[in-house]
Amino acid sequence: MISNQVKKFYYIYVLKSQKDKKLYVGYTNDLKSRFEQHCKGQVSSTKERRPFELIYSEACLDKHDAMHREKYLKTAYGKQFLRSRLKSYLIG
């Protein structure tokens, strides 16, 4: 059966600091707003690393999946996945 409800996605995102060239991984249910918060220095963990570029995102069906995926992408295997996935971008 198809539901008439619109499903709200959660997003995993990767930012690249243009200041120190390091990556930041996070999750949110409003990607545009969260990116703007990072850019305006409203996120304490990233405010000293501005400006940022949004270089990758994935949609997840719910918050639990997004949290799990974020945790994975912060592991050694997850970082390896991101390097492989973003290889041409990170090199060029």
N, CA, C and O atoms as a GROMACS GRO file, in nm:
protein
  368
    1MET      N    1   0.084  -0.118   0.000
    1MET     CA    2   0.000   0.000   0.000
    1MET      C    3   0.089   0.125   0.000
    1MET      O    4   0.189   0.130   0.072
    2ILE      N    5   0.053   0.223  -0.078
    2ILE     CA    6   0.129   0.346  -0.089
    2ILE      C    7   0.072   0.449   0.008
    2ILE      O    8  -0.049   0.472   0.010
    3SER      N    9   0.158   0.509   0.085
    3SER     CA   10   0.117   0.610   0.182
    3SER      C   11   0.104   0.746   0.115
    3SER      O   12   0.180   0.779   0.024
    4ASN      N   13   0.008   0.825   0.162
    4ASN     CA   14  -0.009   0.961   0.111
    4ASN      C   15   0.084   1.060   0.182
    4ASN      O   16   0.093   1.177   0.142
    5GLN      N   17   0.152   1.015   0.286
    5GLN     CA   18   0.241   1.103   0.360
    5GLN      C   19   0.372   1.123   0.284
    5GLN      O   20   0.426   1.030   0.223
    6VAL      N   21   0.421   1.244   0.290
    6VAL     CA   22   0.551   1.275   0.231
    6VAL      C   23   0.657   1.242   0.335
    6VAL      O   24   0.654   1.294   0.447
    7LYS      N   25   0.749   1.158   0.298
    7LYS     CA   26   0.855   1.116   0.389
    7LYS      C   27   0.962   1.224   0.396
    7LYS      O   28   1.007   1.273   0.293
    8LYS      N   29   1.001   1.260   0.516
    8LYS     CA   30   1.108   1.357   0.534
    8LYS      C   31   1.240   1.281   0.547
    8LYS      O   32   1.256   1.196   0.634
    9PHE      N   33   1.331   1.314   0.460
    9PHE     CA   34   1.461   1.248   0.460
    9PHE      C   35   1.557   1.314   0.558
    9PHE      O   36   1.541   1.429   0.596
   10TYR      N   37   1.656   1.237   0.597
   10TYR     CA   38   1.773   1.288   0.668
   10TYR      C   39   1.890   1.278   0.572
   10TYR      O   40   1.891   1.193   0.483
   11TYR      N   41   1.986   1.364   0.590
   11TYR     CA   42   2.099   1.369   0.498
   11TYR      C   43   2.232   1.360   0.572
   11TYR      O   44   2.251   1.420   0.677
   12ILE      N   45   2.322   1.282   0.515
   12ILE     CA   46   2.461   1.281   0.558
   12ILE      C   47   2.531   1.375   0.462
   12ILE      O   48   2.505   1.372   0.341
   13TYR      N   49   2.619   1.457   0.514
   13TYR     CA   50   2.687   1.551   0.426
   13TYR      C   51   2.835   1.558   0.462
   13TYR      O   52   2.876   1.529   0.574
   14VAL      N   53   2.914   1.596   0.362
   14VAL     CA   54   3.058   1.614   0.382
   14VAL      C   55   3.094   1.755   0.336
   14VAL      O   56   3.065   1.795   0.223
   15LEU      N   57   3.156   1.828   0.426
   15LEU     CA   58   3.206   1.961   0.395
   15LEU      C   59   3.357   1.956   0.383
   15LEU      O   60   3.423   1.880   0.453
   16LYS      N   61   3.410   2.036   0.294
   16LYS     CA   62   3.555   2.052   0.285
   16LYS      C   63   3.589   2.194   0.326
   16LYS      O   64   3.539   2.290   0.268
   17SER      N   65   3.675   2.206   0.426
   17SER     CA   66   3.719   2.337   0.470
   17SER      C   67   3.817   2.393   0.368
   17SER      O   68   3.915   2.329   0.333
   18GLN      N   69   3.789   2.512   0.321
   18GLN     CA   70   3.881   2.577   0.228
   18GLN      C   71   3.999   2.638   0.303
   18GLN      O   72   4.098   2.679   0.242
   19LYS      N   73   3.989   2.643   0.435
   19LYS     CA   74   4.096   2.697   0.518
   19LYS      C   75   4.203   2.592   0.546
   19LYS      O   76   4.321   2.616   0.523
   20ASP      N   77   4.161   2.473   0.595
   20ASP     CA   78   4.259   2.370   0.631
   20ASP      C   79   4.251   2.245   0.543
   20ASP      O   80   4.326   2.150   0.563
   21LYS      N   81   4.159   2.246   0.446
   21LYS     CA   82   4.143   2.137   0.347
   21LYS      C   83   4.094   2.006   0.409
   21LYS      O   84   4.092   1.904   0.341
   22LYS      N   85   4.054   2.007   0.536
   22LYS     CA   86   4.004   1.887   0.601
   22LYS      C   87   3.855   1.871   0.576
   22LYS      O   88   3.784   1.967   0.543
   23LEU      N   89   3.808   1.746   0.593
   23LEU     CA   90   3.668   1.715   0.572
   23LEU      C   91   3.594   1.711   0.705
   23LEU      O   92   3.650   1.679   0.809
   24TYR      N   93   3.466   1.746   0.699
   24TYR     CA   94   3.377   1.737   0.814
   24TYR      C   95   3.254   1.658   0.771
   24TYR      O   96   3.196   1.686   0.666
   25VAL      N   97   3.215   1.559   0.851
   25VAL     CA   98   3.099   1.475   0.822
   25VAL      C   99   2.991   1.502   0.926
   25VAL      O  100   3.020   1.506   1.046
   26GLY      N  101   2.868   1.521   0.880
   26GLY     CA  102   2.757   1.543   0.971
   26GLY      C  103   2.628   1.490   0.912
   26GLY      O  104   2.626   1.440   0.800
   27TYR      N  105   2.518   1.503   0.988
   27TYR     CA  106   2.386   1.465   0.937
   27TYR      C  107   2.284   1.569   0.980
   27TYR      O  108   2.303   1.639   1.080
   28THR      N  109   2.175   1.577   0.905
   28THR     CA  110   2.071   1.676   0.932
   28THR      C  111   1.943   1.636   0.859
   28THR      O  112   1.945   1.551   0.771
   29ASN      N  113   1.832   1.699   0.896
   29ASN     CA  114   1.708   1.679   0.821
   29ASN      C  115   1.678   1.799   0.731
   29ASN      O  116   1.578   1.800   0.660
   30ASP      N  117   1.766   1.900   0.734
   30ASP     CA  118   1.751   2.018   0.649
   30ASP      C  119   1.889   2.060   0.600
   30ASP      O  120   1.957   2.141   0.662
   31LEU      N  121   1.929   2.004   0.489
   31LEU     CA  122   2.066   2.020   0.439
   31LEU      C  123   2.099   2.166   0.408
   31LEU      O  124   2.207   2.214   0.444
   32LYS      N  125   2.009   2.236   0.343
   32LYS     CA  126   2.035   2.375   0.306
   32LYS      C  127   2.056   2.462   0.430
   32LYS      O  128   2.152   2.539   0.438
   33SER      N  129   1.968   2.449   0.527
   33SER     CA  130   1.977   2.528   0.649
   33SER      C  131   2.104   2.495   0.728
   33SER      O  132   2.172   2.584   0.779
   34ARG      N  133   2.135   2.366   0.737
   34ARG     CA  134   2.254   2.325   0.813
   34ARG      C  135   2.382   2.377   0.747
   34ARG      O  136   2.473   2.422   0.816
   35PHE      N  137   2.388   2.371   0.614
   35PHE     CA  138   2.505   2.423   0.544
   35PHE      C  139   2.520   2.573   0.569
   35PHE      O  140   2.631   2.621   0.591
   36GLU      N  141   2.409   2.645   0.567
   36GLU     CA  142   2.412   2.789   0.595
   36GLU      C  143   2.463   2.816   0.737
   36GLU      O  144   2.537   2.912   0.759
   37GLN      N  145   2.422   2.733   0.833
   37GLN     CA  146   2.470   2.748   0.971
   37GLN      C  147   2.622   2.732   0.977
   37GLN      O  148   2.690   2.809   1.044
   38HIS      N  149   2.673   2.631   0.907
   38HIS     CA  150   2.818   2.612   0.904
   38HIS      C  151   2.887   2.733   0.842
   38HIS      O  152   2.988   2.781   0.894
   39CYS      N  153   2.833   2.782   0.733
   39CYS     CA  154   2.894   2.895   0.661
   39CYS      C  155   2.893   3.024   0.742
   39CYS      O  156   2.982   3.107   0.728
   40LYS      N  157   2.792   3.040   0.826
   40LYS     CA  158   2.780   3.162   0.907
   40LYS      C  159   2.854   3.153   1.040
   40LYS      O  160   2.855   3.248   1.118
   41GLY      N  161   2.918   3.038   1.067
   41GLY     CA  162   2.992   3.022   1.192
   41GLY      C  163   2.904   2.991   1.311
   41GLY      O  164   2.944   3.017   1.425
   42GLN      N  165   2.785   2.938   1.288
   42GLN     CA  166   2.691   2.909   1.396
   42GLN      C  167   2.705   2.768   1.452
   42GLN      O  168   2.628   2.728   1.539
   43VAL      N  169   2.803   2.692   1.403
   43VAL     CA  170   2.828   2.557   1.452
   43VAL      C  171   2.965   2.560   1.521
   43VAL      O  172   3.067   2.582   1.456
   44SER      N  173   2.965   2.537   1.652
   44SER     CA  174   3.088   2.557   1.729
   44SER      C  175   3.203   2.468   1.682
   44SER      O  176   3.319   2.511   1.686
   45SER      N  177   3.174   2.347   1.638
   45SER     CA  178   3.282   2.255   1.599
   45SER      C  179   3.347   2.292   1.466
   45SER      O  180   3.454   2.240   1.435
   46THR      N  181   3.285   2.380   1.389
   46THR     CA  182   3.342   2.414   1.258
   46THR      C  183   3.365   2.564   1.236
   46THR      O  184   3.419   2.602   1.132
   47LYS      N  185   3.325   2.647   1.328
   47LYS     CA  186   3.327   2.791   1.301
   47LYS      C  187   3.467   2.845   1.272
   47LYS      O  188   3.480   2.944   1.200
   48GLU      N  189   3.571   2.784   1.326
   48GLU     CA  190   3.708   2.832   1.303
   48GLU      C  191   3.768   2.779   1.173
   48GLU      O  192   3.880   2.815   1.137
   49ARG      N  193   3.694   2.693   1.102
   49ARG     CA  194   3.746   2.630   0.981
   49ARG      C  195   3.681   2.682   0.854
   49ARG      O  196   3.703   2.625   0.747
   50ARG      N  197   3.602   2.787   0.864
   50ARG     CA  198   3.535   2.844   0.747
   50ARG      C  199   3.634   2.908   0.653
   50ARG      O  200   3.743   2.946   0.694
   51PRO      N  201   3.597   2.922   0.526
   51PRO     CA  202   3.473   2.884   0.458
   51PRO      C  203   3.472   2.736   0.420
   51PRO      O  204   3.574   2.668   0.421
   52PHE      N  205   3.351   2.688   0.386
   52PHE     CA  206   3.329   2.548   0.350
   52PHE      C  207   3.271   2.534   0.211
   52PHE      O  208   3.211   2.626   0.155
   53GLU      N  209   3.291   2.416   0.159
   53GLU     CA  210   3.229   2.375   0.034
   53GLU      C  211   3.158   2.243   0.063
   53GLU      O  212   3.217   2.152   0.121
   54LEU      N  213   3.032   2.232   0.023
   54LEU     CA  214   2.959   2.106   0.035
   54LEU      C  215   3.001   2.018  -0.081
   54LEU      O  216   2.976   2.050  -0.197
   55ILE      N  217   3.067   1.906  -0.050
   55ILE     CA  218   3.123   1.824  -0.158
   55ILE      C  219   3.054   1.689  -0.175
   55ILE      O  220   3.078   1.620  -0.274
   56TYR      N  221   2.967   1.650  -0.080
   56TYR     CA  222   2.902   1.519  -0.091
   56TYR      C  223   2.782   1.515   0.002
   56TYR      O  224   2.784   1.574   0.110
   57SER      N  225   2.678   1.445  -0.041
   57SER     CA  226   2.564   1.420   0.047
   57SER      C  227   2.494   1.291   0.005
   57SER      O  228   2.501   1.249  -0.110
   58GLU      N  229   2.428   1.230   0.102
   58GLU     CA  230   2.346   1.111   0.080
   58GLU      C  231   2.215   1.130   0.154
   58GLU      O  232   2.213   1.192   0.260
   59ALA      N  233   2.107   1.079   0.098
   59ALA     CA  234   1.977   1.082   0.166
   59ALA      C  235   1.954   0.950   0.238
   59ALA      O  236   1.986   0.844   0.186
   60CYS      N  237   1.898   0.958   0.359
   60CYS     CA  238   1.863   0.840   0.438
   60CYS      C  239   1.715   0.846   0.470
   60CYS      O  240   1.656   0.954   0.476
   61LEU      N  241   1.656   0.731   0.491
   61LEU     CA  242   1.512   0.724   0.515
   61LEU      C  243   1.470   0.773   0.653
   61LEU      O  244   1.357   0.820   0.670
   62ASP      N  245   1.559   0.763   0.752
   62ASP     CA  246   1.522   0.810   0.885
   62ASP      C  247   1.647   0.851   0.963
   62ASP      O  248   1.760   0.830   0.919
   63LYS      N  249   1.623   0.910   1.079
   63LYS     CA  250   1.732   0.963   1.161
   63LYS      C  251   1.829   0.853   1.204
   63LYS      O  252   1.950   0.873   1.203
   64HIS      N  253   1.776   0.738   1.243
   64HIS     CA  254   1.861   0.628   1.288
   64HIS      C  255   1.959   0.587   1.179
   64HIS      O  256   2.078   0.568   1.206
   65ASP      N  257   1.910   0.572   1.057
   65ASP     CA  258   1.998   0.536   0.945
   65ASP      C  259   2.104   0.644   0.921
   65ASP      O  260   2.220   0.612   0.894
   66ALA      N  261   2.064   0.769   0.931
   66ALA     CA  262   2.159   0.879   0.909
   66ALA      C  263   2.267   0.880   1.016
   66ALA      O  264   2.385   0.899   0.986
   67MET      N  265   2.228   0.859   1.141
   67MET     CA  266   2.325   0.856   1.250
   67MET      C  267   2.423   0.740   1.232
   67MET      O  268   2.544   0.755   1.253
   68HIS      N  269   2.370   0.626   1.192
   68HIS     CA  270   2.454   0.508   1.171
   68HIS      C  271   2.552   0.532   1.055
   68HIS      O  272   2.670   0.497   1.065
   69ARG      N  273   2.503   0.590   0.948
   69ARG     CA  274   2.589   0.617   0.831
   69ARG      C  275   2.696   0.721   0.865
   69ARG      O  276   2.811   0.706   0.824
   70GLU      N  277   2.659   0.825   0.938
   70GLU     CA  278   2.756   0.926   0.979
   70GLU      C  279   2.867   0.861   1.063
   70GLU      O  280   2.985   0.887   1.041
   71LYS      N  281   2.827   0.778   1.157
   71LYS     CA  282   2.925   0.710   1.243
   71LYS      C  283   3.020   0.626   1.158
   71LYS      O  284   3.141   0.625   1.182
   72TYR      N  285   2.965   0.554   1.059
   72TYR     CA  286   3.048   0.472   0.971
   72TYR      C  287   3.147   0.558   0.892
   72TYR      O  288   3.265   0.524   0.883
   73LEU      N  289   3.100   0.668   0.836
   73LEU     CA  290   3.186   0.753   0.753
   73LEU      C  291   3.299   0.818   0.833
   73LEU      O  292   3.395   0.869   0.774
   74LYS      N  293   3.289   0.817   0.965
   74LYS     CA  294   3.395   0.870   1.049
   74LYS      C  295   3.496   0.764   1.090
   74LYS      O  296   3.597   0.795   1.154
   75THR      N  297   3.471   0.638   1.052
   75THR     CA  298   3.566   0.530   1.080
   75THR      C  299   3.673   0.526   0.971
   75THR      O  300   3.662   0.596   0.870
   76ALA      N  301   3.776   0.445   0.993
   76ALA     CA  302   3.882   0.431   0.892
   76ALA      C  303   3.824   0.378   0.761
   76ALA      O  304   3.860   0.425   0.653
   77TYR      N  305   3.734   0.278   0.769
   77TYR     CA  306   3.673   0.223   0.648
   77TYR      C  307   3.585   0.327   0.578
   77TYR      O  308   3.583   0.336   0.456
   78GLY      N  309   3.512   0.405   0.657
   78GLY     CA  310   3.428   0.509   0.600
   78GLY      C  311   3.508   0.618   0.533
   78GLY      O  312   3.470   0.668   0.427
   79LYS      N  313   3.619   0.656   0.594
   79LYS     CA  314   3.706   0.757   0.534
   79LYS      C  315   3.766   0.705   0.404
   79LYS      O  316   3.782   0.780   0.307
   80GLN      N  317   3.799   0.576   0.403
   80GLN     CA  318   3.851   0.514   0.280
   80GLN      C  319   3.744   0.517   0.171
   80GLN      O  320   3.775   0.546   0.055
   81PHE      N  321   3.619   0.487   0.207
   81PHE     CA  322   3.509   0.492   0.112
   81PHE      C  323   3.496   0.633   0.053
   81PHE      O  324   3.484   0.649  -0.068
   82LEU      N  325   3.499   0.735   0.140
   82LEU     CA  326   3.486   0.873   0.092
   82LEU      C  327   3.601   0.912   0.000
   82LEU      O  328   3.580   0.976  -0.103
   83ARG      N  329   3.723   0.874   0.037
   83ARG     CA  330   3.838   0.905  -0.050
   83ARG      C  331   3.821   0.841  -0.186
   83ARG      O  332   3.851   0.902  -0.288
   84SER      N  333   3.772   0.716  -0.188
   84SER     CA  334   3.750   0.646  -0.314
   84SER      C  335   3.638   0.713  -0.394
   84SER      O  336   3.651   0.735  -0.515
   85ARG      N  337   3.530   0.743  -0.327
   85ARG     CA  338   3.413   0.803  -0.392
   85ARG      C  339   3.443   0.943  -0.447
   85ARG      O  340   3.392   0.982  -0.552
   86LEU      N  341   3.525   1.017  -0.375
   86LEU     CA  342   3.553   1.156  -0.411
   86LEU      C  343   3.692   1.173  -0.470
   86LEU      O  344   3.744   1.285  -0.476
   87LYS      N  345   3.752   1.064  -0.513
   87LYS     CA  346   3.891   1.065  -0.559
   87LYS      C  347   3.920   1.173  -0.662
   87LYS      O  348   4.013   1.252  -0.645
   88SER      N  349   3.842   1.178  -0.767
   88SER     CA  350   3.870   1.276  -0.874
   88SER      C  351   3.853   1.419  -0.823
   88SER      O  352   3.926   1.509  -0.867
   89TYR      N  353   3.759   1.442  -0.734
   89TYR     CA  354   3.739   1.576  -0.679
   89TYR      C  355   3.855   1.615  -0.588
   89TYR      O  356   3.909   1.725  -0.599
   90LEU      N  357   3.893   1.525  -0.497
   90LEU     CA  358   3.996   1.557  -0.400
   90LEU      C  359   4.134   1.574  -0.463
   90LEU      O  360   4.216   1.651  -0.413
   91ILE      N  361   4.159   1.502  -0.572
   91ILE     CA  362   4.289   1.512  -0.639
   91ILE      C  363   4.295   1.637  -0.726
   91ILE      O  364   4.394   1.709  -0.727
   92GLY      N  365   4.186   1.661  -0.800
   92GLY     CA  366   4.185   1.773  -0.895
   92GLY      C  367   4.159   1.898  -0.827
   92GLY      O  368   4.154   2.003  -0.891
   0.00000   0.00000   0.00000
